Each structure stands twice: as structure tokens, then as C-alpha cells.
Amino acid sequence: MDPNKVTIKFVEEFRELFNESWRNIVFYGGRGSGKSQHVALALILRGRQKQLRILCTRELQNTIADSVHKLLSDIINKYGFTDYEITEKAIRNTLTGTEFFFKGLRHNSTEIKSTEGIDIAWVEEAQSISESSLKLLVPTVRKPGSQLIYTFNRMNELDPVYVRYCKTERARTYVRKVNYDVLDRAGLFPVELREEMEADKAASLDLYAHVWLGEPVAQGDNSIISRGAILASMERTVDDEGALEVGVDVARMGGDRTVFKKRKGLRDLATMTYTKLRTTEVCDKLELFLDYDKSVLIKVDDTGVGGGVTDEMIARGYRVMAINFGAKASDPDKYPNLISEAWFYLASIIDTIHIELDDDLLMELSSRQWKMDSKGRRAVESKDDYKKRGFRSPDKADALIMCFYNNAIGPFESSPDTKSNAFGGGITSGLLNTRF
């Protein structure tokens, strides 16, 4: 095989592996997504272009068999790259001088700390890397223009590598979640893996979510909605009969997102997400999302900056229901506030509705927790407490909850002629423009 004429299939989702401007490149997700294969291939190709010193590492590596040495070797042999020399413990390009070397982090900390001139460090199985190992590795890879590449399937809700790179914005960092559908769309998902995936899915939706969708292995016992129920909702087919309604969660600070959610009857139809928009810009985008249909009921989180969106949309002639999640619940004997009632209302209808398949939404809905308050009522943890556990603001979940929650006026329809509703206030006929 002529290595200069070989045809290589490289999936578009992994193209940033060739972008040298990133300091950190993170690919995470489920089995069968091609993460490791694409990183290995990209590094082999880059190593043919110029001299690179590439550390291939993981938390534990007792022998070379625990490393990606075999994966790299198999790819080199597959494409006939005869310019690479493969030895028992290293791989070297005889033309450019590129070298791959392999070390575990936990048992080689002193040696790695003293290693100089690393161009690229690839951390495979990065969900297992400890916080102390991250603190050791990152400053070690300090050569100008050097990169760190992480590939992993999540294990726990707060794996250190996930918290460090995926839950907060970090300069010069590229993060992408990839699952088996990436290879499926490219016609590269093997039939053998498809059979395994379908078997896991039939056996347990939680198992399927962890292995194939890259979700953490387990929820807390006090999660409000089970991951299995959410996944079932995302795969359910329902009729889109009923009124159109839109939920709007408005960003309050830099990292938060403004999210629009639209449903028709029991079916979640569409989502739009924005950051760093002024109030008038939010309203302009919302009008486009509504296709300028002023008959649609819009439910806005009216606390904080959301109040400006409420006022502006009313001024533009739209039907607006302003919601304060901190307000009194319609059933104060069961819930201390509206946000708690709204979350448990969604839990009560989750087995009847359809939700768009969305990894962020799955995480937000499955990770919010509750506890019993001093009066024996079910109270959803505050957003501040949720963030302290390491999660970003659950903006998509909040928009979805507003989109579906209409408890007292009927779960799936709203009318401007209704005299009272679940939000504790009256509604007069005509345009729905009252705050609750």
C-alpha cells in the first residue's frame, strides 16, 4: 500500500484535532463514537508533518498493554505508514522524528513532572484521572503552543476532568460531546456494536444512557425525575395536537443562557439558546421564534432581568404570562414555592409527553434534587445549591418546565378567558398580560 495515496475516512465532528490554536481539546460521550480512533489517527497524521513529542497517558498504566500503543500501531499498519517505527515501548517517525511515549500518571508522577518538551499530551480514559493528577499534568505540558487532549466516557456526575473543562468556559478550549450517532451518520458504525447497543437499550435505559450516551453511571436517590423516564420521553412519539405555548428562561449573568422552548400539546417542538443578549435583542429573537404569531401563550421567568422581557413583549402586543418561581405554590401544603411545584408537575406528566433529544437537557432534568422541608413539603434544591454541586445553571430545564406547567387551568391548554390559574393570580379576558 502506498501511504501517499491512501484514502482516509475522517469524520467531520473531529476536525478540530488538527487546529493547533486550541490549548485544550476535549471529546467525551458514549461508546462507539470513534473518539479514541480519531484522536490516534489525527496524531499519527500530524506526526508525519513535523516533529512532535507526544505523551500518551492515563491515570493507571501498569504495562504498555494498558496504553493506546496497540491502537496507534494498528492504525499505522492499516494505512501502511512505513515511515513509523514501532518498538515495544515507543513509536517513532523515522522522517520527522516524531515520538510517541507512554506513561501512567499515578505511578510516574516524578518522572512526568520532570519531562521537558511535550508538544501534545493525550489523556485517554480521562474520567478516571484524579484532581491531583490534573494539577500535576497541566503545568508539565508548558511548551509554547503545546496541547492537552482528553477523551473519556463520564463515570460520575462530577468527574474532575468534566468539571474542569466541560462545566465552565475556559480560554482556548474546545469541548464536544460525541456519541455513536456521529459514526452512524457517516456510515461507519459497525453492525456488531449496533447489536450490542440495541441489546443494552432493551435491557435497561439507564445502562443504555451510561454506555452509549455518555451519561454518568447513577443518579442520586433524591433526584426528582429518573433518567430512564426522561430518555423514554425523548424517544416517545406523540401527536402534536393542542395549543402552542412557549417557555422563556432569561439569562441573568455571563455564563447563563437565554432559552426558548416551544411545545404543541404534549410534544416539545423546538429550542433556541442564546448568550449575552440585551433585553430588546431577546425580544427580537423571541418574535422570530414565534414567527410573529401573537396568539401563542408566552410564559416568561419574570424574576430579575426577565421582567424587562415581559414588559417589552406585552408592549409589542403578545400574550404573556409572567412567572416568579419563588412565588407561593398553588398547593402550599405540598410545596413551599412555585419552582418545586412546577418540577414535580413535570415529573407527574413525564410518562405522557415527548421531549426533544438533548444531552444538556437530559443532564439538567436528571440531576436536580429535592428534600423534605421542616413542614414535610417537597422542596427543590435552590439554583445556587445546584451550582455549588458543580453544575451550570439549568436554563433548558427551567424553560421546559415553564413551557409545560399549567396545572390549574388544565395541563395542556390555556385560554385568555380563564379567570384563575396555577400561578396564584387572576387572568382577565383579552391579552394575557398579567404578572403572577
C-alpha positions in Angstrom: 0.0 0.0 0.0 1.3 3.4 -1.0 1.0 5.6 2.2 1.0 8.7 0.0 -2.2 7.6 -1.9 -4.2 6.0 0.8 -7.8 7.1 1.3 -8.6 8.0 4.9 -12.1 8.5 6.3 -12.2 11.2 8.9 -15.5 12.2 10.5 -16.2 16.0 10.3 -17.0 16.2 14.1 -13.3 15.6 14.9 -11.8 18.2 12.6 -10.6 20.4 15.5 -8.0 17.8 16.3 -5.9 19.5 13.5 -6.4 23.0 14.9 -3.2 23.9 16.7 -4.7 27.1 18.2 -6.5 25.2 20.9 -4.7 24.7 24.3 -7.3 22.0 25.4 -9.3 19.7 23.2 -12.0 17.6 24.9 -14.1 14.8 23.4 -16.4 12.9 25.7 -19.5 10.8 25.2 -20.6 7.2 24.9 -19.2 4.0 23.4 -18.9 3.6 19.6 -18.4 7.3 18.9 -14.9 6.9 17.4 -13.2 9.3 19.9 -10.0 7.3 20.5 -9.7 6.2 16.9 -9.9 9.7 15.6 -7.5 11.2 18.1 -5.0 8.4 17.4 -5.3 8.9 13.6 -5.1 12.7 13.9 -1.9 12.5 16.0 -0.3 10.0 13.6 -1.1 12.3 10.6 0.2 15.4 12.5 3.3 13.5 13.4 4.1 12.9 9.7 4.0 16.6 9.1 6.5 17.8 11.7 8.5 16.7 14.7 6.3 16.3 17.8 6.8 14.8 21.2 3.6 13.2 22.2 2.8 11.8 25.7 0.1 9.2 25.7 -1.1 8.9 29.3 -3.9 7.8 31.6 -4.4 7.6 35.3 -3.2 4.0 35.7 -0.9 2.2 33.3 0.8 -0.9 34.8 2.0 -2.2 31.4 2.3 -1.0 27.9 -0.8 -3.2 27.1 -2.9 -0.7 29.2 -2.0 2.2 26.9 -3.1 3.2 23.4 0.2 1.8 22.0 -1.8 -1.1 20.2 -4.4 1.3 18.8 -1.7 3.6 17.3 0.2 0.5 15.9 -3.0 -0.9 14.4 -3.8 2.4 12.6 -0.2 2.7 11.3 -0.2 -0.8 10.0 -3.7 -0.4 8.5 -2.7 2.6 6.4 0.8 1.3 5.6 2.6 4.3 7.2 6.1 2.8 6.8 7.7 6.0 8.0 6.8 4.9 11.5 8.9 2.6 13.5 7.1 0.6 16.2 9.0 -0.7 19.2 7.8 -2.4 22.3 7.6 0.8 24.4 7.6 3.6 21.9 6.6 4.7 18.4 8.8 6.9 16.3 8.6 8.5 12.8 11.9 8.0 11.0 11.4 11.0 8.7 10.1 13.8 11.0 11.5 12.5 14.4 8.0 12.5 16.0 8.0 10.3 19.1 5.0 8.7 21.0 5.8 7.6 24.5 3.5 6.1 27.1 3.3 6.6 30.9 0.7 6.3 33.6 0.1 9.4 35.8 -0.3 8.0 39.2 2.9 5.9 39.4 5.1 8.1 37.3 4.4 11.5 38.8 8.0 12.4 39.5 9.2 11.3 36.0 6.3 13.1 34.2 6.8 16.3 36.3 10.4 16.5 35.1 9.6 15.7 31.4 10.5 18.5 29.1 9.4 19.5 25.6 6.0 17.8 25.4 4.1 19.1 22.4 0.9 17.1 22.9 -0.4 15.1 25.9 -3.3 12.8 25.1 -5.2 11.6 28.2 -7.3 8.5 27.4 -9.9 7.3 29.8 -9.8 10.7 31.4 -12.9 10.1 33.5 -10.5 8.2 35.9 -8.0 11.0 36.2 -7.8 12.5 39.7 -7.7 16.1 40.6 -4.1 15.8 41.9 -3.0 14.2 38.6 -4.6 17.0 36.7 -2.7 19.5 38.8 0.5 17.6 38.0 0.0 17.2 34.3 -1.3 20.6 33.2 1.7 22.7 34.2 4.1 20.0 33.0 2.8 20.5 29.4 4.1 24.0 29.2 6.0 24.3 25.9 4.7 27.3 23.8 1.9 26.0 21.5 1.5 22.7 23.4 -1.8 21.0 23.7 -3.7 18.7 26.0 -6.3 16.3 24.5 -8.8 14.4 26.7 -11.1 11.6 25.7 -13.5 10.0 28.1 -16.9 8.5 28.9 -18.3 10.0 32.0 -18.4 7.9 35.2 -19.8 10.2 37.9 -21.7 13.5 37.9 -18.6 15.4 38.9 -15.6 13.7 37.4 -12.7 16.1 37.8 -11.9 16.4 34.1 -15.6 17.1 33.3 -15.8 19.8 36.0 -12.6 21.4 34.9 -13.3 21.6 31.2 -17.0 21.0 30.5 -18.9 22.8 33.2 -17.2 26.2 32.9 -15.8 28.2 30.0 -12.0 28.0 29.7 -9.9 30.0 27.3 -8.7 28.3 24.2 -10.6 25.2 25.0 -12.7 23.1 22.5 -15.3 20.8 24.1 -17.5 18.4 22.2 -19.8 15.6 23.2 -19.9 12.8 20.7 -22.0 9.6 20.7 -22.5 6.6 18.4 -24.7 8.7 16.1 -21.6 10.5 14.8 -20.3 7.3 13.2 -23.8 6.2 12.3 -24.4 9.3 10.2 -21.1 8.7 8.4 -22.0 5.0 7.8 -19.1 3.9 10.0 -21.0 2.4 13.0 -20.3 -1.4 12.9 -23.3 -3.7 12.9 -21.7 -5.6 15.8 -21.8 -2.5 18.0 -25.3 -1.7 16.9 -26.5 -5.1 18.1 -24.8 -4.5 21.4 -26.4 -1.1 21.7 -29.9 -2.3 20.9 -29.5 -5.1 23.5 -28.4 -2.7 26.2 -31.3 -0.4 25.3 -33.8 -3.2 25.6 -32.4 -4.4 28.9 -32.1 -1.0 30.7 -32.5 2.6 29.6 -30.1 3.6 32.4 -27.5 1.2 31.1 -28.0 2.5 27.6 -27.7 6.1 28.8 -24.4 5.4 30.5 -22.7 3.2 28.0 -23.9 4.6 24.7 -25.0 8.2 25.5 -22.1 9.0 27.9 -24.2 9.8 30.9 -22.8 9.4 34.4 -23.4 6.0 35.9 -26.0 6.7 38.5 -28.4 9.4 39.9 -28.8 10.4 43.4 -31.7 8.8 45.3 -33.3 12.2 45.7 -33.3 13.1 42.0 -36.7 14.5 41.0 -37.1 12.7 37.6 -35.4 9.4 36.7 -33.1 9.3 33.8 -34.9 6.3 32.4 -38.2 8.3 32.4 -36.6 11.2 30.6 -35.0 9.0 28.0 -38.3 7.3 27.4 -39.9 10.7 26.9 -37.2 11.7 24.4 -38.0 8.6 22.3 -41.8 8.6 22.7 -43.9 9.6 19.7 -47.0 11.7 20.5 -49.4 13.7 18.4 -48.8 17.5 18.2 -52.4 18.4 18.8 -53.2 21.3 21.1 -52.2 24.9 21.6 -48.8 26.3 21.0 -47.0 27.5 24.2 -43.5 28.9 24.8 -41.4 28.9 27.9 -38.7 31.6 28.2 -35.8 31.4 30.7 -33.8 34.7 30.5 -30.1 34.8 31.3 -29.0 36.7 34.4 -25.2 36.6 34.2 -22.3 35.9 31.8 -22.3 32.1 31.8 -26.1 31.6 31.9 -28.2 31.1 28.7 -31.4 32.6 27.5 -33.5 29.6 26.3 -36.8 29.4 24.4 -38.8 26.2 24.5 -41.9 25.6 22.3 -44.5 22.8 22.6 -47.7 21.9 20.8 -50.0 19.9 23.0 -47.9 17.1 24.5 -45.0 17.5 22.1 -41.8 19.5 22.7 -41.2 21.1 19.3 -38.2 23.4 19.3 -35.4 25.0 21.3 -33.3 28.1 20.8 -30.4 29.1 23.0 -28.5 32.4 23.2 -26.0 34.1 25.4 -25.1 37.8 26.1 -28.2 39.3 24.6 -29.7 42.7 25.6 -33.4 42.8 26.5 -34.5 44.1 23.1 -32.4 41.5 21.4 -34.0 38.8 23.4 -37.4 40.1 22.3 -36.4 40.3 18.7 -35.2 36.7 18.7 -38.3 35.6 20.5 -40.6 37.2 17.9 -38.7 35.2 15.2 -39.1 32.0 17.3 -42.8 32.7 17.5 -43.0 33.5 13.7 -44.7 36.7 14.9 -47.8 34.7 16.0 -49.4 36.8 18.7 -51.9 34.1 19.6 -49.2 31.9 21.2 -49.0 32.0 25.0 -45.6 33.0 26.3 -44.5 32.1 29.8 -41.5 34.1 31.0 -39.4 33.7 34.1 -40.1 37.2 35.3 -37.6 37.3 38.2 -34.6 39.6 37.7 -33.9 40.6 34.1 -36.8 38.6 32.8 -39.1 41.4 33.9 -37.8 43.6 31.1 -38.6 40.9 28.5 -42.1 40.6 30.0 -42.8 44.3 29.7 -41.4 44.6 26.2 -43.3 41.6 24.8 -46.5 43.0 26.3 -45.8 46.3 24.7 -45.4 44.6 21.4 -48.9 43.1 21.7 -48.1 39.4 22.7 -49.9 37.2 25.2 -47.5 37.0 28.2 -47.7 35.1 31.4 -45.1 36.4 33.8 -43.9 33.7 36.3 -42.0 34.0 39.5 -40.6 30.7 40.5 -40.1 32.0 44.1 -43.9 32.7 44.4 -46.3 30.7 46.6 -47.3 27.3 45.2 -50.9 26.7 44.2 -50.9 23.9 46.8 -48.8 25.3 49.7 -49.5 22.2 51.8 -47.4 20.1 49.4 -44.8 22.6 48.1 -43.0 25.6 49.6 -42.8 27.5 46.3 -43.8 27.5 42.7 -40.5 26.1 41.4 -40.9 23.0 43.5 -44.5 22.5 42.4 -43.5 23.0 38.7 -40.7 20.5 38.8 -42.9 17.8 40.4 -45.7 18.6 38.0 -43.3 17.8 35.1 -42.3 14.6 36.9 -46.1 13.7 37.1 -46.6 14.0 33.3 -43.2 12.8 32.1 -44.7 9.5 31.0 -47.1 11.1 28.7 -45.1 13.8 26.9 -42.4 14.0 24.2 -39.2 15.9 24.9 -36.5 16.7 22.3 -33.4 14.5 22.5 -30.8 16.9 24.0 -27.8 15.9 26.1 -27.8 19.1 28.1 -31.5 18.8 28.9 -31.1 15.2 29.9 -28.4 16.1 32.4 -30.3 19.1 33.8 -33.5 17.2 34.3 -31.9 14.1 35.8 -29.5 15.9 38.2 -31.8 18.4 40.0 -32.5 17.1 43.6 -35.1 17.7 46.3 -35.5 17.3 50.0 -38.3 17.5 52.6 -38.6 20.9 54.3 -39.5 21.4 58.0 -43.2 21.2 57.2 -43.0 18.0 55.3 -43.2 19.5 51.9 -41.2 18.6 48.8 -38.7 21.4 48.1 -36.5 21.5 45.0 -32.9 22.5 45.8 -32.1 26.1 45.0 -30.3 27.1 41.9 -27.4 28.3 44.0 -27.1 25.0 45.8 -27.4 23.2 42.4 -24.5 25.3 41.1 -22.4 24.7 44.2 -22.6 21.0 43.4 -20.7 21.8 40.2 -23.5 22.2 37.7 -24.1 25.1 35.4 -27.5 26.9 35.5 -30.3 24.5 34.5 -31.7 27.0 31.9 -33.0 24.5 29.4 -34.8 22.5 32.2 -36.4 25.7 33.5 -37.6 26.8 30.1 -39.1 23.3 29.5 -40.8 23.4 32.9 -42.4 26.7 32.2 -43.5 25.5 28.7 -45.4 22.6 30.1 -46.6 23.8 33.5 -50.3 24.9 33.6 -51.7 22.9 36.4 -54.8 24.7 37.5 -56.0 25.7 34.0 -55.5 22.2 32.6 -52.2 20.6 31.8 -52.2 21.1 28.1 -54.2 24.1 27.2 -54.5 27.8 28.1 -57.2 30.3 27.5 -57.1 34.1 27.9 -60.7 33.9 29.2 -59.7 31.7 32.2 -60.4 33.5 35.5 -57.7 32.0 37.6 -54.6 29.8 37.1 -51.9 27.8 38.9 -49.7 30.8 39.4 -51.9 32.4 42.1 -53.5 35.3 40.3 -56.4 36.3 38.1 -56.5 36.4 34.3 -58.8 38.8 32.6 -60.2 38.3 29.1 -58.2 39.7 26.2 -54.5 39.7 26.0 -52.8 37.7 28.7 -50.5 40.3 30.2 -50.7 39.9 34.0 -47.8 39.1 36.4 -48.1 36.3 38.9 
